[in-house]
């Protein structure tokens, strides 16, 4: 007997899958609450912040203010055409600044794109809205350039030798403000400034072989157990101590969206980075996690042709691998949904394509790197440093709207632990077996045939879990 036919993502299309009747199907706990007056909530938050004075008391006439904000990589799926949280929050913050005597000419807005690509003005307008785009000049709305030596400051090493290097404006402004949007525990906190306004010298410490081999099984959705997050906090606290010596402190504004599509603002906290983020994490864990009992032999995800790094462009095989292994397999608390040695089934056509404008180093990495080796650890060791500094990649990052040269190497490094943990990765709905072979996945025509392949590998009585996404949520898995 078969379970009811289920429709799941497969690239830009959907496919109907007949799962076995014993399949465990996990769906998000629906969180569709939202703030009736989000602007008022932001104003209340910045006037009653956690661990800091109200924003109006931190600035005055003549104060130079930097407002940094998350880039278009979040949230996924995008919330448009709804009004973006960042627009609502920044408009309210600007009015608070004006009321405190801050002049418009002393405010600069910085898109914290880290090593992501620069965003065109028309794209940033999707975040900030018409009022802000019209109110501020070209030079007052800028992208973070992690390769511009004149606008970067290296603030030394942490106690464990981690570089702290950030956008100069973050340090030199009289008051730095960061506005983000959160719907998963992976984002927010010190990650906002240290990574969003950081450089390769910083980000190399959190995206490397050591992190992705030694850290597991604590996932990136578990900030208090995960090495990546502990290193970011260490950098943030080093930076915070430096800022304190200058009599300054970052004013963090964290907005949360519900997990429905499109998401709307459902909460907001402001003030001290650590105190704000603790509140944010507690809220997200309460509303966006699902208690799950036990692991499965087989785990199934439908992969659409969009993810954080394909916004405004097309997806490519490396991004599919990043999404399936680095994000979805790794989206858990306590332990993975699939047992060690189990099978992960991902549905995607695996088209051999790549955008040479927005993903220039991805094209080279896919052709040059994978011709050298298929081992993600070796690929990182061989190509990370070279691609990070290759002149044409640096130029395309700074001036050509391309992702940073090292980005594909770091993205693919997130597959290291999943591939060590899993017995097999099956690509259901694959239309190009050569792509699957390069990724070291096994191609199947359908989910049903992939499940049959898992039975041959693991036995007839396998347990199967299918995770329905979106809406997004994080499974909290107990033995």
N, C-alpha and C positions, 0 to 999 in steps of 0.2 A: 504494500500500500504506500502511496506517495502523499506527501503533505500538499497542501494547497499551493498552487503555482505562485511564485514570488517574483516580482519584477525588480531587477537590480541594475545598477550602473555598469556600463561597459564602454568606456571612452565617452564619445559624444552621443551614444545611443543607450538604449535599455534592452536588456534581454530577459526573457521569461525563464525561470529556473524551477524545475521540479525537485525540491529537496526531499530526501527521505523523511518519513513521518516522525522520526525521533530527533530531527534536527532542532537544536536550541536556537531560537531566533531572539536576539537582543535588540530592544528598541530604547531610545532615549527616554528618560523621565522628562515629560514635557514641562518646560518652565516658560510660560508665556506671560507672566506678570511684567508690567512695565510701569514706569513713573508717569503719572498723569501730567506733571509739570517738570520735565527734566532740567530746564534752565534754572528754575527755583531751587531744585535739589543741588545743582552745582554751586549756586550762590551761597546756599546754606553751608555747603561743605567747605568752601574757601573762606567763609567767615567764621567757621567753627572747626578749624583743622585739628588733626591729631598730632600732638607733640610739637606744635609750632604756633607762632602768633598768627592772627588773621592776615590774609594776603595784603589788605590795605595798610597794615601796620609795618609791613616789610619793605614798602616802597614809598617814594615821595617824588616831588617835582625834581627832574634831573636824573632820576634813576634809569639806568640802562637795563632793559629786561629782555631776556631770551625766553621764547616759548617754543619748546621742541615737542614734536608729536610723532606717533607711530605712522609708518608709511602704509601704502596701499596693499602690502602683503597680508594685512589683517583687516577685518576678519574674513574667514572663508566659510561659506560663500559670502560674497559681498552683500551689504545691506541695501544697496541702492535699488530703487530710487528713494528710500527713506532718508531722512536727514541724519547725517553721520553724528555719532556721539562727540567726535572731536570738534566738529563745527559748533555744536551746541555749547560745549564746555569752553572753547576758546573765545567765542563771542562773549560769553558771560564774564570770563576772566579779563578780557580787554576792557569791558565796561567798568569792572572793578578797578583796573589800573588807571583808567581815565579819571575816575572819581577820586583816586588818591593823588592826582596831579601829574601822573606820568604822561609825557608827551608822545604822540603817535610816532614821531621820528626816532624815538629812543627804544622802540620795540622792534625786534626781529623775530621772525618765525622760521624755524628750521625743521625740515622733514628728516627724521632720524632713520635714514635708510641703511645705515651700517655699510655692509658690503653688497647690499642689493643694488639694483640699478638706480640711477637718477630718474626722477619722475618729471614728465613734462608739466608745464604750467596748467594745461587743460586737465591733466590727471589729478594734480594736487587740488584743483578746484572741486573735484568730486569729494574730497575730504573737508575742505574749508568752507565751501559755499561762496555765493556771489558777493555777499557783503564784504568779507575779509579780502577776497581777491581784488575788489575794486578799491578798497580803503588803503591798501598797502602797496608800495611800489615794488618793482621787480627785485631790487636789491634788498628788500625787507622780507621776502619769502624765498628761501633758498633751500637747496638740498645739502645734506652733510657730505662732504668730500673727504673720505678717509685716506686719500693720497695727496692731499694738499699740505705740504710741509709748513707753509706760512700760517695756516689756520689750525694747526694741531699742537698740542702740548703733551709732552711725556712727563709724567709726574712720579717717576721712579718705579721701584719694584715693591710688591707686597712681601710679607715675611716669608712666603714660600716661593719667591722669585717670579711672580706673575707681573707682566707689564701693565701699567695703567697709563693709557694714552687716549686723550679725548679731544673733541672739538674745542678750540680755544674760547669760543663764545660761552661755553658752559662754565668756564672758570672765570672769565673776565667780566661777564655781566654782573651788575649789582644784585640782580635776582634772577636765578634760573628756575623755570617752571617746566615740568614735563606733563603732557597729557597723553594718556594711552587708552586703548580699548581692550578689554579682557573678556574672554569667554572660555579660556582653558588655563590651568595652573602653570603652563609652560612660560607664559608671558608675564610682563610686569615686573615690579620690584626694581632691583638694580640692573636687571637686564635692559631696561629701557635706556638708561644713559650710558652704561658701560659698553653695551653692544651696539645699540642704535646710533650712538655718537662716538663709537670707538673705531679701531683700525685693525689691520691684519695682525699687528704685533700683539694686540689684545685678544682677538678672536681665535688666534692659533692655539691659545691655551684651553679653549673649550670645545674645539672641533679638531680632534686628532685621534690617532690610534689608541693612545693611553685611555682617553675618555671612553671610547666606544668598545674597547675590549675589556678593560678592568672594571668599569663601573657597573655593568649589568649584574643582577637584573633590576636594579632600581631605575625606573623609567624617568624620562624628563618631565613626566606629569607628577613626580613626587619631589618637590623642591627641597624638602628637609632630609632626603636620603640620597639625592643625586649629586655626583661629583661636579657635573657641569654647573649646577646651581650654586654649590658651595664655593666654587672658584669665582663665580660672578659676584657672590656676596663678599668674598674676600677682597676683590678688586673695589667693590663699592664702598666698603668700610675704609679701605686705604684712601680712596678719593674723598670720602666724607671727612676723614681726619685732616686731610690737606685743606679742604674747604673751610673747616672749622678754624684752622690757623689763620685764615683770611677773614674770619667773621662772617662766613656765608654758609648757606645750606640750600640744597635743592628742595623745591616745593613740588611734591608729587600729586598729581590728580589722576586717580584711576577710576575709569568708568567701566561698568559691566553691562553686557547685553544678555538678553535671554537667549536660549538656544533654538528659538524658532526662526523661520526665514520669512521676511527679513527680521533680524533682531532689532529690538528697541532697548533703550537704556532702562535698566532695572535697578541700578544702584550706583552710588558714587562715593568715594572717600578722598580726602585731601590732607596734605601735611607731610609729616616725616615719612621718608621712603619705607623704612622697615615697618613702622606701625601701620601705615596704610596698606602695605602688601599683605600683612598678616590678616587684616580684616577682609581683604579681597579674596585670599585663598580660602578662608573659612566660608565665605559666601558661595564661591564656586563649588567647593566640595559638597556643600549642603544641597545645591540645586542642580549640579551638572554631573553627578556621579551616580552609578548604579551598582548596588551590591549584587555580586555574582558568586554562585557556589561552584567551585571546582573548575579544572581545566578540561580542554577537549583534545582529542587526537588531531582534529582538523579544524582550521579556522578559515572562514571565507569573508572576503571583502569585495565589494564592487567599486572599481576605481574609475571616477569620472576623468575627463580630460581637462580638469582645472585643479589648481592647488596654489599655495601662496606665491610661488615663484613663476607661475605662468599667467598671472593677471596681466591683461593687455597684450598677450602674445599667445604662442602655441606651446603645448607640452612637448617633452622629448623623453626618450627612454630613461635617461638618468633621473629626471624628475619623477617619472612613474615609479622607479625603484625607491627614490627618496620618500615618496608618498606611501607606497605599500609597506615598506620595511621600516624606514626611519620614523614615519609618523604613525600609521595605523597599527602595525604590529606592536609598536612601542607605546601605544596609548593604553596604559593600564596602571593600576596601583596594586602593590603587593607582589603580584606575579603575573606573567603573561597569560592570556586567555587560552593559548595552546600549550600543550606539554612539551618538554624538551624532547627533540627528535621527531616532533609531529610535523604535519604538513600545513603550509599556508597556501590557500588558493586565492589568487587575485585575478579579477576579470578586467581585461583591457586589451585592445587590439595590438598594442605595442608597435606603433608606426615608427618607422625609421625616418624621423624628421627633427629639425631643430632650427630655431630662428637665429640667423647669423648676426642680426642687429642686437637683440637683447641678450642673447646667450652666446657670444662669440667664442669664449673659451670652452663652452660645452661642446661645440662642433669639433674643435681640435682634440679635446680630451676623449670624446667618443671614438674618434678615428685614430688618433695617434696613441693615446694612452692604452686603450683596450687592445690595440695591436701588439702592445708590449707584454701585458699581463692581464688576467681577469681577477686577480687577487686584490681586494679593496685595500688591504693593509699595504701591500707593495705599491699600489697606485698612489696612495697618500705619500709614502716615503719618497717615491721617485719624483712626483710632479707638484706637490703642494708648494714648496719653496720657489720652484722655477715659475710656475704659473702665477704666483702672487706678485712676482716682480718682472715678468716679461713685459717689455715696453709697450707692445701693441695692445696688450690686454689692459694695462694701466690707462693708456690713452682712451680706449673705448669705454672704460668705466667712468673716467672723468668727463669725457666730452661726447660720447656716442650712445648714451643710454644703455650701456651693456652692464651685465652683472660683473662683479669683480673677477679677475682671472682665477683666483683660487676657489671660487664658489662651487663649481662642479666637483672638485676634488673633495672638498669638505662635505658637500651634499651626499656624495657616494660613500664617504666614510661612515655615515650613519647606518649603512647596511652591514657593517662588519659583524656586530654581535648577533643580529637576527640570523645571518647566514651560518654562524657558528652554532647557534642554538637549535635552529630548525633542521629537520631531516631533509626536507625538500621544499622548494617553492614551485608551485604549478601556476602557469599562465593560461587561464581559461579564456577562450575567445581570441586567442592570439592569431594574428593574420600574417606574421612574419617570423618564422622559426629562427632565422638568423639573429634577430634582435634578442629573442629569448635565450639563445645559446650564448651570446655575448654577456648577458646578465647572469648566466648560469642558472636559468630557470628552465623548467620543462614545459613545452607548449602542449595545450589541449584545445580541441575545437569548442568545448562547452564545459560548464561547471559539472554537469552530470558525468561526462567522461573523466573529468579530473577527480571527482569523488570515487569513481570506479578505480582509477589509478591509485588513489590513496588506500583503497581496500586491498589491492594487490600488494601494496607495500607494507601496510600495518595490520591487515586482517579484516575479515568481513564485518565484525561487530564494532567498528569505529564509532566514536562519538564526534558529533559535528556541531560547530557553532557558527551561525551567520550573524554578522553585526550590521544593522540597518543604519546607514548614515546618508545624508543628514536627517534630523538635527544631530549636532555633535554632543557627545557625552564621553565620560571616562569610566570604564568598568573597574570596579574595586573588587578584585578577585580574592576569595578566601578558599583555603584548601577544603 
